[in-house]
Amino acid sequence: MDHANSFKETVETEEELRSIIGYPSDLVKNKVITYLDHHCSDFISQSPFLLISTADHSGCCDVSPRGDLPGFVLILDDKRLIIPERPGNKRMDSMRNILFNPNVGLLFLIPGLGETLRINGKAALVKDEELLEQMAVKGRKPRLGIGVEVEECFIHCAKAFRRSGLWKPNSWASKETLPSAAKILSEHAKLPNIGEDAIAEKLQESYTKRLY
């Protein structure tokens, strides 16, 4: 495996992987459903945040966040949902990938809840004005939506959240020690005549004036 050449002692086969990790329980093997039942719909309606994973035609992957008030994802029926595409940085990584490869994975989170909802399916870029109007906020509808035809739904356990303490404020670092997005962008982009302070102002403006 060429991409693993920089690592020593790598696993090369599923058989070897299973010999190390083992096999899922009957509960895990049987928890997957192929549609949005009332439990999944309720979970999505209470989730203000999700991650969407996509890959392009050559298999290069991307994971991107989407967030808004709970209920921002429009559920059309038990097989279809739409994620509104709010204003962003216009890289369009997820949407460009979907044009070449419709396979997507979604991870829905609810603050304070350790368990997450995973959904896998096929995506398309939706421009139906009637549907987009239903996802308008403050009179502004999204220009596009990411429609997903559901193929798999299942609950993922809370172990990662328990180990990380993600929902425990007393485990969070102080704000003064957190990475500075403006500083990182300034040093990565290396644009002339735009330093850390100017980038910080641009970020703040986008967060306060261009959310929708």
Backbone bond lengths (Angstrom), bond angles and torsions (degrees), N, CA, C in turn:
res aa  C-N    CA-C-N  psi(-1)  N-CA   C-N-CA  omega(-1)  CA-C   N-CA-C  phi
1 M - - - 1.460 - - 1.534 109.21 -
2 D 1.340 116.73 103.52 1.459 121.08 -172.44 1.520 112.78 -57.76
3 H 1.352 116.95 -39.89 1.450 119.13 -175.39 1.523 112.58 -68.90
4 A 1.332 118.23 -13.14 1.464 121.50 -179.19 1.523 112.32 -103.11
5 N 1.326 117.07 5.77 1.453 120.33 -174.59 1.519 113.35 -61.83
6 S 1.336 117.82 -24.10 1.461 119.87 -178.54 1.522 112.33 -80.13
7 F 1.333 117.18 -4.54 1.463 121.86 178.54 1.531 110.05 -113.39
8 K 1.316 115.25 147.35 1.458 120.24 176.94 1.526 110.06 -99.04
9 E 1.307 116.32 155.36 1.462 122.46 174.67 1.527 112.03 54.26
10 T 1.322 116.80 61.05 1.464 121.31 179.74 1.530 111.21 -98.87
11 V 1.329 115.35 153.72 1.465 122.15 174.67 1.516 108.69 -80.01
12 E 1.340 117.78 133.50 1.456 121.63 -173.92 1.519 114.14 -113.96
13 T 1.335 118.99 -17.50 1.468 120.29 -176.37 1.526 110.19 -135.66
14 E 1.335 115.57 158.79 1.462 119.60 176.62 1.528 110.41 -66.01
15 E 1.319 116.65 -34.03 1.466 119.39 179.09 1.526 110.63 -60.99
16 E 1.327 116.50 -43.59 1.460 120.12 178.43 1.524 110.49 -66.12
17 L 1.342 116.32 -39.83 1.457 120.68 178.08 1.522 110.83 -59.91
18 R 1.344 116.67 -45.94 1.462 120.22 179.47 1.520 112.13 -64.68
19 S 1.326 116.75 -33.63 1.473 119.62 179.95 1.524 110.98 -66.04
20 I 1.344 116.62 -24.61 1.459 120.82 179.81 1.522 111.43 -90.95
21 I 1.326 116.93 -46.11 1.465 122.22 -172.70 1.518 113.03 -91.93
22 G 1.341 117.18 -35.99 1.458 120.24 -177.53 1.522 112.00 97.54
23 Y 1.344 116.51 -162.71 1.460 122.64 -174.59 1.522 110.28 -121.97
24 P 1.351 117.23 151.14 1.465 120.19 -179.89 1.523 111.96 -70.03
25 S 1.331 114.69 155.74 1.459 120.33 177.76 1.528 110.27 -73.76
26 D 1.331 116.74 170.20 1.466 120.70 177.58 1.526 110.91 -61.33
27 L 1.336 116.57 -36.80 1.469 119.55 178.63 1.513 110.71 -61.60
28 V 1.330 117.40 -45.73 1.460 121.27 -179.67 1.520 111.04 -66.00
29 K 1.338 117.15 -40.68 1.460 120.29 -178.71 1.517 112.47 -67.44
30 N 1.321 116.72 -26.41 1.470 120.06 -174.54 1.521 114.51 -105.73
31 K 1.331 118.51 5.41 1.462 120.10 -174.70 1.528 113.43 -82.98
32 V 1.319 118.13 -12.04 1.462 121.35 -175.34 1.529 110.63 -80.33
33 I 1.347 115.84 129.87 1.460 120.86 171.61 1.531 108.19 -118.25
34 T 1.315 116.57 167.38 1.472 120.90 -172.05 1.524 112.67 -111.87
35 Y 1.311 117.37 16.80 1.463 121.02 -177.95 1.521 109.11 -153.89
36 L 1.326 116.54 169.13 1.457 121.84 178.05 1.522 109.13 -90.29
37 D 1.330 116.58 101.83 1.461 118.58 174.29 1.525 109.04 -82.94
38 H 1.341 117.53 -174.97 1.465 119.81 -176.11 1.525 111.79 -66.39
39 H 1.337 117.81 -27.54 1.467 120.15 177.04 1.539 110.65 -67.88
40 C 1.321 116.52 -46.43 1.459 120.77 179.72 1.523 110.60 -64.30
41 S 1.324 116.65 -43.40 1.468 120.20 179.93 1.520 111.07 -62.24
42 D 1.338 117.23 -40.35 1.456 121.08 178.35 1.522 110.77 -65.11
43 F 1.326 116.96 -41.29 1.464 121.09 178.73 1.529 109.86 -60.89
44 I 1.326 117.02 -48.78 1.465 121.49 -178.97 1.524 110.87 -61.90
45 S 1.337 116.98 -38.83 1.467 120.42 -178.08 1.526 112.36 -67.43
46 Q 1.340 117.25 -22.03 1.457 120.96 179.13 1.528 113.52 -100.17
47 S 1.326 116.63 0.96 1.465 120.82 -176.51 1.525 110.63 -95.22
48 P 1.347 117.87 125.91 1.458 121.41 175.80 1.530 113.04 -96.29
49 F 1.335 117.04 3.04 1.461 119.30 -170.52 1.521 110.59 -154.27
50 L 1.332 115.45 138.39 1.460 120.51 174.81 1.514 109.78 -145.32
51 L 1.303 115.06 161.92 1.466 122.94 172.48 1.515 107.50 -116.03
52 I 1.336 116.30 136.77 1.459 120.56 177.57 1.520 109.21 -118.35
53 S 1.319 115.76 127.71 1.459 120.54 177.97 1.523 109.30 -106.30
54 T 1.329 115.13 136.50 1.456 121.58 178.98 1.517 108.91 -137.79
55 A 1.317 115.88 169.01 1.464 121.22 175.19 1.518 108.31 -145.09
56 D 1.343 116.30 148.59 1.454 118.74 -179.91 1.522 110.78 -86.45
57 H 1.334 116.59 -171.57 1.458 121.15 -175.33 1.524 113.17 -63.62
58 S 1.340 117.18 -23.36 1.466 120.18 -179.31 1.524 112.76 -98.83
59 G 1.351 117.32 1.14 1.455 120.98 177.33 1.512 114.83 94.65
60 C 1.346 117.82 0.79 1.459 120.11 176.26 1.526 109.29 -69.52
61 C 1.336 117.11 129.38 1.463 122.30 -168.02 1.519 113.04 -101.99
62 D 1.328 114.23 160.15 1.458 121.99 178.05 1.525 107.84 -148.60
63 V 1.324 116.73 145.00 1.462 122.21 172.03 1.520 107.60 -127.59
64 S 1.331 116.73 131.44 1.459 120.52 -174.43 1.524 109.95 -135.83
65 P 1.342 117.78 142.00 1.465 120.75 179.66 1.528 112.06 -85.93
66 R 1.325 115.63 151.33 1.457 123.16 171.11 1.526 106.86 -136.78
67 G 1.327 117.25 135.35 1.456 119.35 -178.82 1.507 113.01 -153.85
68 D 1.327 115.61 150.51 1.460 122.99 177.42 1.525 106.39 -171.16
69 L 1.312 116.94 -169.22 1.456 119.56 177.71 1.528 110.31 -64.14
70 P 1.342 118.40 149.93 1.463 120.05 178.40 1.528 111.14 -51.06
71 G 1.325 115.77 135.91 1.453 120.99 -178.00 1.513 113.41 93.41
72 F 1.337 117.72 5.97 1.464 120.02 -177.33 1.524 112.90 -69.20
73 V 1.327 117.72 -21.66 1.462 121.08 176.33 1.529 108.59 -84.90
74 L 1.309 115.89 125.65 1.465 121.84 -177.03 1.527 109.86 -86.78
75 I 1.332 116.77 120.32 1.463 121.85 176.65 1.519 108.00 -95.26
76 L 1.330 117.07 118.12 1.460 121.35 -178.91 1.519 112.39 -86.25
77 D 1.318 116.58 -41.91 1.466 122.17 178.54 1.519 107.33 -163.89
78 D 1.326 117.10 -165.61 1.465 118.90 -174.46 1.534 114.03 -78.24
79 K 1.329 117.20 1.99 1.463 120.03 177.93 1.525 113.66 -126.50
80 R 1.364 117.59 -6.07 1.459 118.72 -172.94 1.532 112.03 -137.09
81 L 1.325 114.67 139.66 1.466 121.54 173.39 1.525 108.58 -140.92
82 I 1.338 115.40 161.27 1.460 120.72 178.85 1.524 109.65 -131.86
83 I 1.326 115.67 131.60 1.465 122.98 176.41 1.524 107.91 -101.56
84 P 1.339 119.15 119.84 1.462 119.91 179.18 1.522 111.52 -66.90
85 E 1.307 116.44 140.81 1.465 121.40 178.02 1.524 108.25 -98.60
86 R 1.327 116.21 96.31 1.462 122.12 -179.56 1.536 109.96 -78.76
87 P 1.343 117.98 166.21 1.469 120.52 179.18 1.523 111.90 -56.42
88 G 1.322 116.19 135.55 1.456 121.18 -179.53 1.514 110.85 -141.32
89 N 1.327 116.27 -147.66 1.463 120.05 -175.58 1.528 113.11 -91.85
90 K 1.334 116.78 1.58 1.469 124.04 175.69 1.529 113.91 68.62
91 R 1.332 117.17 14.14 1.471 118.66 171.37 1.524 109.89 -69.63
92 M 1.322 116.88 -36.58 1.465 123.36 176.58 1.525 112.77 59.92
93 D 1.333 116.58 36.72 1.463 119.67 -178.02 1.524 112.14 -56.65
94 S 1.336 116.51 -50.53 1.462 119.85 -177.54 1.520 111.36 -62.78
95 M 1.332 116.23 -46.75 1.468 119.19 -175.85 1.526 111.92 -68.91
96 R 1.323 117.72 -38.67 1.468 119.16 176.81 1.524 110.61 -63.91
97 N 1.328 116.65 -39.61 1.465 119.19 177.70 1.527 111.34 -62.59
98 I 1.332 116.18 -42.34 1.461 120.45 -178.10 1.518 111.57 -61.48
99 L 1.337 117.91 -32.65 1.459 120.74 177.87 1.525 111.45 -60.72
100 F 1.341 117.67 -31.98 1.457 121.94 -178.30 1.523 112.75 -98.59
101 N 1.336 116.13 -29.16 1.461 120.57 -175.42 1.529 108.34 -144.64
102 P 1.331 119.39 107.47 1.460 121.51 -173.60 1.530 115.27 -76.37
103 N 1.315 118.43 -8.07 1.465 120.82 -177.20 1.530 110.91 -70.50
104 V 1.340 116.40 126.92 1.457 121.19 -179.65 1.527 110.26 -136.10
105 G 1.331 114.76 156.83 1.459 121.79 171.79 1.515 108.86 -126.61
106 L 1.325 116.94 135.67 1.460 122.38 179.92 1.521 109.85 -118.03
107 L 1.335 116.30 142.79 1.456 122.14 175.06 1.525 107.78 -128.59
108 F 1.331 117.08 110.75 1.460 122.24 -179.00 1.523 109.98 -94.62
109 L 1.349 116.30 134.07 1.458 122.93 178.81 1.516 110.11 -119.04
110 I 1.336 115.95 147.65 1.457 123.36 170.52 1.526 106.74 -124.63
111 P 1.338 118.79 121.68 1.465 120.32 -178.47 1.524 112.62 -53.22
112 G 1.320 116.26 131.60 1.455 121.79 179.50 1.516 114.10 90.18
113 L 1.340 117.49 -15.10 1.460 121.32 179.36 1.517 109.30 -102.35
114 G 1.312 117.11 125.97 1.453 120.80 -177.60 1.511 113.71 -74.85
115 E 1.326 116.84 -35.64 1.458 120.18 179.83 1.540 110.19 -73.31
116 T 1.300 116.59 145.22 1.460 122.23 178.07 1.525 109.52 -121.52
117 L 1.328 115.45 163.32 1.461 121.11 177.45 1.522 108.48 -109.85
118 R 1.318 115.93 124.17 1.457 121.28 178.26 1.522 109.84 -106.19
119 I 1.325 115.42 134.29 1.457 121.31 178.01 1.520 108.47 -132.58
120 N 1.312 116.63 130.40 1.456 122.65 174.92 1.520 109.02 -117.33
121 G 1.321 116.80 146.23 1.449 119.06 179.89 1.508 112.64 -179.11
122 K 1.329 114.74 -163.00 1.457 122.99 179.49 1.520 109.07 -110.27
123 A 1.336 116.62 136.21 1.461 121.46 -175.39 1.523 111.94 -114.17
124 A 1.336 114.29 157.39 1.456 122.63 173.99 1.523 107.70 -145.99
125 L 1.327 116.58 156.66 1.458 121.54 177.77 1.523 108.64 -91.78
126 V 1.333 115.05 117.81 1.462 121.46 -172.27 1.527 110.62 -99.85
127 K 1.348 116.62 129.26 1.465 121.42 177.82 1.523 111.85 -121.83
128 D 1.331 117.32 17.26 1.459 123.14 178.65 1.533 109.74 -65.56
129 E 1.318 117.17 112.18 1.459 121.94 -174.66 1.523 112.29 -60.09
130 E 1.317 117.43 -37.64 1.467 120.61 -179.37 1.525 110.90 -63.06
131 L 1.319 117.07 -40.59 1.462 121.31 178.63 1.523 110.92 -72.30
132 L 1.326 117.09 -41.02 1.462 120.40 -179.74 1.525 111.33 -63.45
133 E 1.328 116.79 -35.20 1.468 120.88 178.41 1.522 111.30 -60.71
134 Q 1.329 117.21 -32.98 1.462 121.17 -178.90 1.527 112.03 -69.00
135 M 1.319 117.17 -15.50 1.460 121.24 -178.85 1.524 111.95 -108.85
136 A 1.330 117.03 15.09 1.462 121.20 -179.81 1.524 110.72 -68.67
137 V 1.320 116.25 144.71 1.458 123.74 175.34 1.531 107.73 -130.62
138 K 1.326 116.07 130.25 1.464 121.54 -179.45 1.527 111.10 55.08
139 G 1.328 115.42 37.74 1.454 120.75 178.37 1.512 114.97 76.90
140 R 1.320 117.81 4.45 1.456 121.09 -178.15 1.522 110.09 -115.11
141 K 1.301 115.84 115.40 1.462 119.62 178.54 1.521 110.18 -89.68
142 P 1.322 117.74 152.49 1.463 119.71 176.56 1.522 110.35 -67.16
143 R 1.309 116.95 150.80 1.461 120.35 178.21 1.517 111.85 -73.07
144 L 1.317 115.74 -29.85 1.458 122.01 179.71 1.522 109.03 -145.39
145 G 1.313 115.44 165.34 1.458 121.31 171.27 1.517 109.37 -134.14
146 I 1.316 115.97 154.30 1.466 120.67 174.69 1.525 107.21 -99.33
147 G 1.316 115.30 105.94 1.460 120.55 178.27 1.511 110.63 -86.06
148 V 1.315 116.58 135.48 1.459 121.03 -178.59 1.516 109.83 -124.59
149 E 1.320 116.02 125.56 1.456 122.10 171.31 1.523 107.67 -92.02
150 V 1.310 115.91 116.65 1.463 122.34 -170.51 1.528 111.31 -73.41
151 E 1.334 115.11 133.62 1.462 121.37 174.78 1.523 112.12 -117.63
152 E 1.342 116.44 -33.41 1.469 121.46 179.32 1.521 109.87 -141.84
153 C 1.342 116.50 138.91 1.468 122.56 172.99 1.518 107.94 -135.55
154 F 1.327 116.30 135.58 1.461 118.12 174.00 1.521 110.51 -163.62
155 I 1.313 114.30 153.50 1.458 122.34 177.75 1.527 109.79 -82.19
156 H 1.336 115.83 135.60 1.459 121.68 176.48 1.531 107.91 -105.65
157 C 1.312 116.88 137.43 1.463 121.39 -173.77 1.532 112.37 -67.21
158 A 1.331 116.36 168.80 1.464 123.14 -171.11 1.531 114.31 -93.58
159 K 1.318 118.40 9.02 1.474 119.50 -173.69 1.528 113.16 -58.44
160 A 1.335 117.43 -41.39 1.469 119.69 -178.96 1.519 110.88 -62.96
161 F 1.334 117.35 -40.19 1.464 120.44 179.69 1.520 111.37 -70.78
162 R 1.319 116.98 -36.23 1.468 119.81 178.06 1.526 110.87 -68.27
163 R 1.323 116.33 -40.79 1.460 118.92 179.54 1.522 111.51 -67.15
164 S 1.335 116.27 -38.95 1.462 120.41 -175.74 1.520 113.33 -82.06
165 G 1.344 117.22 -21.67 1.456 120.30 -175.02 1.520 112.32 65.07
166 L 1.332 116.79 28.82 1.457 121.13 -172.31 1.515 113.65 -58.37
167 W 1.320 117.51 -36.92 1.461 120.15 -177.32 1.523 112.69 -92.77
168 K 1.331 118.69 8.84 1.463 121.82 -179.01 1.526 110.02 -102.66
169 P 1.330 118.90 102.80 1.469 121.05 -177.13 1.523 113.69 -55.60
170 N 1.335 117.32 -31.14 1.466 117.76 -178.24 1.528 112.78 -71.72
171 S 1.328 116.93 -7.40 1.468 119.96 176.73 1.528 111.54 -98.51
172 W 1.329 116.81 -5.41 1.467 120.43 -177.69 1.530 111.50 -75.67
173 A 1.321 115.56 146.90 1.462 120.42 174.83 1.531 109.70 -72.49
174 S 1.320 116.82 155.42 1.461 119.99 177.32 1.521 109.45 -67.29
175 K 1.333 115.94 150.20 1.469 120.36 -176.81 1.521 112.21 -59.53
176 E 1.335 115.86 -31.72 1.463 119.75 -178.31 1.533 112.61 -64.73
177 T 1.320 117.16 -23.47 1.467 120.15 -177.08 1.524 113.08 -97.14
178 L 1.349 117.52 -3.48 1.457 120.40 -176.26 1.527 111.50 -74.32
179 P 1.337 117.51 152.57 1.469 120.07 176.79 1.530 110.95 -60.24
180 S 1.306 116.60 147.53 1.458 122.52 177.31 1.521 109.31 -98.21
181 A 1.347 116.48 115.46 1.463 120.27 179.45 1.523 110.90 -61.37
182 A 1.341 116.56 -40.13 1.465 119.96 -179.45 1.523 111.34 -62.80
183 K 1.319 116.79 -42.25 1.471 120.31 179.42 1.527 110.98 -65.80
184 I 1.325 116.08 -42.74 1.465 120.27 179.77 1.525 110.23 -62.51
185 L 1.351 116.69 -47.13 1.458 120.59 179.55 1.523 111.53 -61.20
186 S 1.325 116.27 -41.81 1.457 120.52 -179.38 1.522 111.31 -60.84
187 E 1.332 116.60 -45.30 1.458 120.41 -177.13 1.525 112.80 -75.87
188 H 1.345 116.62 -29.09 1.464 118.94 178.61 1.526 111.58 -78.11
189 A 1.340 116.70 -44.62 1.463 120.33 -174.68 1.533 112.66 -76.18
190 K 1.325 115.66 -35.52 1.472 120.83 179.21 1.531 112.63 52.02
191 L 1.320 116.41 45.68 1.456 120.52 178.84 1.524 110.59 -83.98
192 P 1.325 117.94 140.98 1.470 119.59 178.84 1.522 110.83 -70.62
193 N 1.303 116.11 146.08 1.475 122.67 173.42 1.527 114.04 64.03
194 I 1.319 118.35 20.25 1.464 120.16 174.01 1.524 108.03 -143.25
195 G 1.302 114.89 104.12 1.453 120.72 -176.57 1.520 112.67 -98.43
196 E 1.315 114.29 -169.89 1.467 120.86 -176.63 1.519 112.42 -59.23
197 D 1.336 117.89 -43.98 1.462 120.58 -178.03 1.524 111.35 -64.11
198 A 1.329 117.15 -42.26 1.461 120.92 179.94 1.529 111.05 -65.22
199 I 1.326 116.51 -38.76 1.463 120.26 178.10 1.520 110.46 -66.80
200 A 1.333 116.76 -40.15 1.464 120.28 177.91 1.528 110.70 -60.11
201 E 1.325 116.82 -40.09 1.469 120.87 177.93 1.520 110.89 -65.21
202 K 1.318 117.00 -42.48 1.460 120.68 179.01 1.525 111.32 -63.18
203 L 1.321 116.37 -41.91 1.458 120.05 178.18 1.525 111.11 -62.06
204 Q 1.327 116.05 -46.97 1.454 119.93 -179.21 1.525 111.45 -61.70
205 E 1.325 116.19 -40.00 1.460 119.81 178.26 1.527 111.30 -62.70
206 S 1.316 116.31 -42.77 1.476 119.92 -179.77 1.519 111.28 -66.83
207 Y 1.349 116.91 -34.12 1.460 120.46 -179.50 1.519 111.98 -73.03
208 T 1.336 117.48 -28.09 1.468 120.68 -176.14 1.518 113.01 -98.79
209 K 1.358 118.26 -24.50 1.449 120.08 -172.67 1.529 114.89 -119.19
210 R 1.331 117.54 -13.71 1.475 118.24 -173.86 1.525 112.94 -131.25
211 L 1.323 116.55 38.22 1.469 119.23 176.12 1.514 111.43 -73.74
212 Y 1.329 116.49 -30.98 1.464 120.70 -179.31 1.524 111.85 -127.19
